[in-house]
């Protein structure tokens, strides 16, 4: 079974899956990167800087760069991915199936339409209904998306909210398989406690104090200002707040923190450093209001490090990942967030117990689970197509 995978650029959450699929050799794969060569390092507008990951993203699996002729290349708009040669390159590979990551690009939508009824077309995206409102535009959007997903034979959903989205726009239960969003659990879980203790010491945080962590882009949709405001108003003794990342709100956050001794800032930290940051904290908070917080993979990372979780109900992963290991609060509700922070930060032993539960829950959200889901569905399709039923005379 030969699978052609179409995606924009190497991503730290997907490249390990491609590597695993290639190593397991249950199916044969080739990845077609549509952003064009050089997309391994790109300007990320959310972080406001060029990002070059410090872990290998192109090792040990077959791939090729597809020429992108867009005048403004990138994944930030529909016309940023235009690949006149994509279909011919896929044809040379002679696949039995196609897996497309994201439809909202000119080339990706084109290839999905072209291969409808020619190949077994699979899709992976993580959109949700969390931000949807009833309106004329929503009705038009439903017609468009229902038509778009008619090009898809099977979709791999990342969690409950994503599954509900696919079903609303026309895909049936039998066309859906769970392939959960995942991170490198083992790498994040590896003991970095000595370095984490050193980081706390550098920041002036003693071992008995509670450290609340926000890690990600400092942008409106993630609501870091809400967290800062709630933390300041909560006035919790022996507690600290750490923001790790860059973005448009960095200066405003620092200004409003007003040089408070228990509020700290660190610039963007690359992948090899992030386990230390997570392991240094006691509680991870993602207070997003959206729109577009479709999952929140930082939550996976914090859970793999054994940390308690505090998220808003606008975070896509909340319903799947947060139960007895943390709290879900209503987005944009400062008073509720203050109350929850006071409750959670009152006793570190409770946070430690929640963190242990996080580590247990996240084990099922793994790269292996994604690979197995893809292999299972493609193998099933292959067998149904090419193995004839036994007849008896």
VEXKOL-96277 format. One record per residue (C-alpha): residue in three letters; x, y negated, z negated; residue number from 0. Coordinates in steps of 0.001 Angstrom, whole numbers. Layout:
N
 tormi       x       y       z tinu
   ALA       X       Y       Z  NUM
...
***
This chain:
393
 tormi       x       y       z tinu
   UNK       0       0       0    0
   UNK    1596   -3241    1183    1
   UNK     493   -6447    -540    2
   UNK    1238   -9953     729    3
   UNK    1145  -12536   -2076    4
   UNK     570  -16185   -1199    5
   UNK    1394  -18812   -3823    6
   UNK    2795  -22339   -3814    7
   UNK    6111  -22098   -5692    8
   UNK    8022  -20026   -8247    9
   UNK    6307  -20261  -11652   10
   UNK    7650  -18859  -14917   11
   UNK    4312  -17182  -15673   12
   UNK    3998  -15383  -12314   13
   UNK    7527  -14528  -11146   14
   UNK    7937  -11848  -13879   15
   UNK    4746  -10173  -12635   16
   UNK    6095  -10067   -9081   17
   UNK    9349   -8608  -10406   18
   UNK    7456   -5976  -12368   19
   UNK    5278   -4988   -9408   20
   UNK    8393   -4552   -7273   21
   UNK   10194   -2519   -9922   22
   UNK    7242    -202  -10584   23
   UNK    6909     558   -6824   24
   UNK    3312    1723   -7075   25
   UNK    2566    -842   -4392   26
   UNK    4922   -2708   -2078   27
   UNK    4902   -6495   -2310   28
   UNK    6262   -9572    -595   29
   UNK    5719  -13110   -1905   30
   UNK    5218  -16020     485   31
   UNK    6031  -19363   -1157   32
   UNK    4123  -22067     682   33
   UNK    5492  -25273    -850   34
   UNK    8656  -24839    1173   35
   UNK   12268  -24194     273   36
   UNK   13475  -26366   -2564   37
   UNK   10260  -26092   -4583   38
   UNK   12214  -24280   -7293   39
   UNK   12997  -27777   -8588   40
   UNK   10182  -30291   -8401   41
   UNK    9025  -33559   -9864   42
   UNK    6294  -32854  -12386   43
   UNK    4063  -35946  -12713   44
   UNK    2689  -34677  -16036   45
   UNK    6135  -34584  -17628   46
   UNK    7288  -37584  -15584   47
   UNK   10568  -35941  -14574   48
   UNK   12158  -33271  -12381   49
   UNK   11774  -29808  -13850   50
   UNK   14202  -26990  -13160   51
   UNK   13501  -23925  -15284   52
   UNK   16455  -22283  -17022   53
   UNK   15224  -18717  -16519   54
   UNK   15510  -16778  -13219   55
   UNK   12398  -17033  -11060   56
   UNK   13584  -15527   -7754   57
   UNK   15438  -12402   -8866   58
   UNK   14587   -8784   -8123   59
   UNK   11569   -9061   -5833   60
   UNK   11195   -9805   -2100   61
   UNK   10030  -13276   -1109   62
   UNK   10390  -15862    1597   63
   UNK    9931  -19606    1870   64
   UNK    7321  -20694    4400   65
   UNK    7924  -24018    6142   66
   UNK    5636  -26726    4802   67
   UNK    4928  -29509    7315   68
   UNK    2879  -31710    4959   69
   UNK    3908  -35377    4978   70
   UNK    3433  -35474    1198   71
   UNK    4311  -31911     111   72
   UNK    3080  -30618   -3202   73
   UNK     282  -28884   -5073   74
   UNK   -1313  -32131   -6243   75
   UNK   -3623  -32469   -3225   76
   UNK   -5246  -30357    -510   77
   UNK   -3053  -31602    2335   78
   UNK     165  -31020     381   79
   UNK     503  -27402    1570   80
   UNK     352  -27048    5371   81
   UNK    2034  -23952    6831   82
   UNK    1550  -23509   10594   83
   UNK    3643  -20313   10518   84
   UNK    2089  -18664    7465   85
   UNK    -252  -16278    9284   86
   UNK    2437  -15182   11766   87
   UNK    4871  -14559    8903   88
   UNK    2287  -12465    7096   89
   UNK    1536  -10569   10312   90
   UNK    5207   -9620   10615   91
   UNK    5037   -8040    7164   92
   UNK    1971   -5952    8203   93
   UNK     202   -5884    4831   94
   UNK   -2806   -3813    3828   95
   UNK   -4015   -6432    1369   96
   UNK   -3628  -10119     566   97
   UNK   -3480  -11814   -2835   98
   UNK   -3878  -15599   -2793   99
   UNK   -3184  -17814   -5819  100
   UNK   -5436  -20866   -5604  101
   UNK   -7658  -21880   -2677  102
   UNK   -7440  -25683   -2965  103
   UNK   -4677  -26091    -386  104
   UNK   -5070  -26372    3383  105
   UNK   -2905  -23327    4166  106
   UNK   -4326  -21098    1425  107
   UNK   -7936  -21709    2388  108
   UNK   -7045  -21147    6049  109
   UNK   -5359  -17811    5382  110
   UNK   -8285  -16612    3257  111
   UNK  -10750  -17403    6037  112
   UNK   -8530  -15848    8706  113
   UNK   -8115  -12533    6898  114
   UNK  -11752  -12151    5846  115
   UNK  -12822   -8692    7095  116
   UNK   -9286   -8069    8455  117
   UNK   -7576   -7284    5143  118
   UNK   -8615   -6603    1569  119
   UNK   -8532  -10205     315  120
   UNK   -7840  -10687   -3382  121
   UNK   -7747  -13937   -5285  122
   UNK   -6384  -15266   -8551  123
   UNK   -7301  -18584  -10101  124
   UNK   -8184  -19733  -13601  125
   UNK  -10964  -22297  -13151  126
   UNK  -13749  -22477  -15728  127
   UNK  -17165  -24045  -16214  128
   UNK  -16104  -25916  -19371  129
   UNK  -16139  -29337  -17699  130
   UNK  -19117  -28869  -15384  131
   UNK  -22161  -31145  -15607  132
   UNK  -25459  -31046  -13744  133
   UNK  -25474  -33550  -10909  134
   UNK  -25956  -33911   -7181  135
   UNK  -22192  -33523   -6710  136
   UNK  -22238  -30330   -8795  137
   UNK  -24926  -28883   -6522  138
   UNK  -22829  -29667   -3446  139
   UNK  -19788  -28176   -5146  140
   UNK  -21711  -24972   -5867  141
   UNK  -22630  -24584   -2198  142
   UNK  -19013  -25173   -1153  143
   UNK  -17490  -22774   -3701  144
   UNK  -20051  -20057   -3040  145
   UNK  -19104  -20230     623  146
   UNK  -15375  -20251    -199  147
   UNK  -15593  -17151   -2391  148
   UNK  -17418  -15238     331  149
   UNK  -13911  -14884    1798  150
   UNK  -12826  -12928   -1297  151
   UNK  -13245   -9178   -1695  152
   UNK  -11909   -9058   -5241  153
   UNK  -10824  -11587   -7884  154
   UNK   -8558  -11087  -10880  155
   UNK   -9912  -13196  -13713  156
   UNK   -7734  -14423  -16572  157
   UNK  -10333  -14509  -19352  158
   UNK  -14005  -14884  -20290  159
   UNK  -14457  -18478  -19128  160
   UNK  -12833  -17733  -15784  161
   UNK  -15024  -14646  -15327  162
   UNK  -18171  -16737  -15892  163
   UNK  -16927  -19205  -13262  164
   UNK  -16424  -16502  -10615  165
   UNK  -19856  -15006  -11309  166
   UNK  -21571  -18390  -10997  167
   UNK  -20051  -18866   -7572  168
   UNK  -21178  -15577   -6128  169
   UNK  -18759  -12818   -7081  170
   UNK  -20362   -9698   -8555  171
   UNK  -19110   -7779  -11590  172
   UNK  -17731   -4985   -9416  173
   UNK  -15642   -7589   -7557  174
   UNK  -13897   -8694  -10748  175
   UNK  -11005   -7258  -12768  176
   UNK   -9358   -8632  -15883  177
   UNK   -5713   -9585  -15331  178
   UNK   -5157  -11758  -18417  179
   UNK   -3024  -14863  -18464  180
   UNK     274  -13909  -20065  181
   UNK    3761  -15047  -20987  182
   UNK    6962  -13152  -21807  183
   UNK    5819  -11914  -25210  184
   UNK    9085  -10133  -26006  185
   UNK   11248  -13164  -25281  186
   UNK    9146  -15450  -27448  187
   UNK    8853  -12885  -30243  188
   UNK   12622  -12238  -30458  189
   UNK   13950  -13467  -33803  190
   UNK   15239  -17055  -33550  191
   UNK   14644  -17806  -37229  192
   UNK   18168  -19060  -37936  193
   UNK   17911  -21630  -35139  194
   UNK   14350  -22508  -36202  195
   UNK   15519  -23168  -39769  196
   UNK   18324  -25332  -38404  197
   UNK   15826  -27354  -36348  198
   UNK   13624  -27953  -39389  199
   UNK   16692  -29056  -41323  200
   UNK   17695  -31501  -38562  201
   UNK   14176  -32969  -38649  202
   UNK   14253  -33181  -42453  203
   UNK   11494  -30625  -43037  204
   UNK   11929  -28368  -46074  205
   UNK   10845  -24725  -46050  206
   UNK    7770  -25376  -48226  207
   UNK    6291  -28090  -46000  208
   UNK    3783  -27341  -43241  209
   UNK    4871  -28251  -39711  210
   UNK    2100  -28824  -37156  211
   UNK    3305  -28599  -33551  212
   UNK    2023  -30019  -30285  213
   UNK    4040  -28861  -27255  214
   UNK    3213  -29860  -23693  215
   UNK    2586  -32797  -21422  216
   UNK    1803  -35991  -23305  217
   UNK   -1246  -36826  -21189  218
   UNK   -4863  -37828  -21715  219
   UNK   -6476  -34466  -21052  220
   UNK   -4462  -32806  -23838  221
   UNK   -5515  -35454  -26413  222
   UNK   -2232  -35854  -28325  223
   UNK   -3447  -39259  -29586  224
   UNK   -6447  -37567  -31208  225
   UNK   -4121  -35211  -33075  226
   UNK   -1874  -38066  -34173  227
   UNK   -4832  -40087  -35451  228
   UNK   -6346  -37117  -37304  229
   UNK   -3016  -36155  -38858  230
   UNK   -2378  -39680  -40123  231
   UNK   -5889  -39976  -41567  232
   UNK   -5731  -36528  -43169  233
   UNK   -2877  -37684  -45397  234
   UNK   -1771  -34142  -46218  235
   UNK    1068  -33878  -48722  236
   UNK    4182  -31949  -47672  237
   UNK    3169  -31846  -44013  238
   UNK    4862  -32888  -40786  239
   UNK    3762  -33301  -37168  240
   UNK    6061  -32642  -34209  241
   UNK    5378  -33625  -30589  242
   UNK    7527  -31825  -28030  243
   UNK    7299  -32990  -24421  244
   UNK    7200  -36022  -22160  245
   UNK    4471  -37852  -20313  246
   UNK    2488  -41004  -19805  247
   UNK    1432  -41276  -23461  248
   UNK    4915  -40881  -24967  249
   UNK    5476  -44580  -25704  250
   UNK    1967  -45119  -27072  251
   UNK    2316  -42095  -29374  252
   UNK    5639  -43319  -30716  253
   UNK    4252  -46793  -31242  254
   UNK    1224  -45527  -33151  255
   UNK    3362  -43124  -35184  256
   UNK    5003  -46323  -36450  257
   UNK    8237  -44547  -37423  258
   UNK    6475  -42435  -40042  259
   UNK    9010  -40141  -41698  260
   UNK    6805  -37070  -41253  261
   UNK    6019  -37564  -37535  262
   UNK    8695  -36396  -35108  263
   UNK    9303  -36405  -31348  264
   UNK   11441  -34241  -29079  265
   UNK   11803  -34473  -25307  266
   UNK   10778  -31651  -22963  267
   UNK   12463  -28391  -23964  268
   UNK   13196  -25714  -21386  269
   UNK   12096  -22100  -21583  270
   UNK   15091  -20713  -23466  271
   UNK   14670  -23335  -26209  272
   UNK   10915  -23161  -26688  273
   UNK   10855  -19972  -28838  274
   UNK   12983  -21833  -31405  275
   UNK   10528  -24739  -31431  276
   UNK    7500  -22498  -31891  277
   UNK    9187  -20417  -34580  278
   UNK   10036  -23599  -36493  279
   UNK    6353  -24546  -36872  280
   UNK    3586  -23179  -39090  281
   UNK     550  -24246  -37062  282
   UNK     258  -24863  -33318  283
   UNK   -2401  -27321  -32156  284
   UNK   -3756  -27918  -28651  285
   UNK   -6556  -30514  -29054  286
   UNK   -7404  -30945  -25355  287
   UNK  -10558  -32701  -24176  288
   UNK  -10062  -31809  -20486  289
   UNK  -10983  -31885  -17769  290
   UNK   -8888  -29035  -16463  291
   UNK   -7500  -27291  -19555  292
   UNK   -8358  -24025  -17863  293
   UNK   -6333  -21825  -20221  294
   UNK   -3439  -23252  -22267  295
   UNK    -490  -20875  -21966  296
   UNK    1310  -22697  -24768  297
   UNK   -1187  -20942  -27046  298
   UNK      77  -17557  -25790  299
   UNK    3636  -18671  -26487  300
   UNK    2859  -19822  -30021  301
   UNK     950  -16610  -30752  302
   UNK    3830  -14460  -29495  303
   UNK    5967  -16338  -32030  304
   UNK    3491  -15354  -34742  305
   UNK    1867  -18718  -35396  306
   UNK   -1598  -19820  -36532  307
   UNK   -3625  -21609  -33845  308
   UNK   -5837  -24706  -33825  309
   UNK   -7524  -25564  -30522  310
   UNK  -10504  -27497  -29228  311
   UNK  -13462  -25827  -27553  312
   UNK  -12358  -27351  -24231  313
   UNK   -9285  -25098  -24131  314
   UNK  -10017  -22227  -21750  315
   UNK   -8279  -19524  -23766  316
   UNK  -10008  -20353  -27063  317
   UNK  -12831  -17834  -26781  318
   UNK  -10405  -15009  -25925  319
   UNK   -7422  -15760  -28161  320
   UNK   -8663  -17529  -31292  321
   UNK  -10685  -15741  -33943  322
   UNK   -9288  -14780  -37349  323
   UNK   -5898  -16200  -36377  324
   UNK   -6958  -19837  -36360  325
   UNK   -9770  -22324  -35796  326
   UNK  -11643  -23760  -32817  327
   UNK  -12953  -27313  -33315  328
   UNK  -15254  -29425  -31158  329
   UNK  -13220  -31570  -28781  330
   UNK  -12858  -35313  -29432  331
   UNK  -14305  -34957  -32952  332
   UNK  -11735  -36670  -35153  333
   UNK  -13580  -36040  -38432  334
   UNK  -13855  -32331  -37743  335
   UNK  -10172  -32136  -36802  336
   UNK   -9214  -33972  -40010  337
   UNK  -11214  -31516  -42104  338
   UNK   -9707  -28499  -40362  339
   UNK   -6159  -29838  -40705  340
   UNK   -6695  -30402  -44422  341
   UNK   -8053  -26886  -44851  342
   UNK   -5369  -25108  -42834  343
   UNK   -2427  -27072  -44208  344
   UNK   -3474  -26587  -47823  345
   UNK   -1920  -23122  -48086  346
   UNK    1041  -21843  -46041  347
   UNK     269  -18235  -47008  348
   UNK   -3013  -18471  -45075  349
   UNK   -1142  -19765  -42029  350
   UNK    1359  -16919  -42323  351
   UNK   -1454  -14337  -42357  352
   UNK   -3090  -15984  -39349  353
   UNK     245  -15942  -37553  354
   UNK     579  -12194  -38037  355
   UNK   -2862  -11726  -36523  356
   UNK   -1839  -13908  -33574  357
   UNK    1119  -11622  -32870  358
   UNK   -1195   -8590  -32874  359
   UNK   -3834  -10160  -30606  360
   UNK   -1396  -11394  -27974  361
   UNK     155   -7962  -27334  362
   UNK   -2747   -7120  -25015  363
   UNK   -2126  -10259  -22943  364
   UNK     999   -9139  -21120  365
   UNK    2716   -9071  -17741  366
   UNK    2263   -5292  -17715  367
   UNK   -1504   -5727  -18086  368
   UNK   -1546   -8026  -15034  369
   UNK     576   -5652  -12947  370
   UNK   -1567   -2657  -13882  371
   UNK   -4776   -4488  -12979  372
   UNK   -3447   -5373   -9526  373
   UNK   -2049   -1865   -8938  374
   UNK   -5262    -199  -10092  375
   UNK   -7573   -2191   -7841  376
   UNK   -5348   -1923   -4759  377
   UNK   -4784    1787   -5253  378
   UNK   -8528    2301   -5663  379
   UNK   -9191     364   -2459  380
   UNK   -6506    2275    -561  381
   UNK   -7890    5631   -1672  382
   UNK  -11455    4697    -760  383
   UNK  -10327    3552    2675  384
   UNK   -7936    6293    3692  385
   UNK   -8818    9437    1742  386
   UNK  -11813   11130    3292  387
   UNK  -14264   12971    1026  388
   UNK  -14058   16776     969  389
   UNK  -16998   18421    2745  390
   UNK  -18164   21986    2237  391
   UNK  -19725   24170    4906  392
***
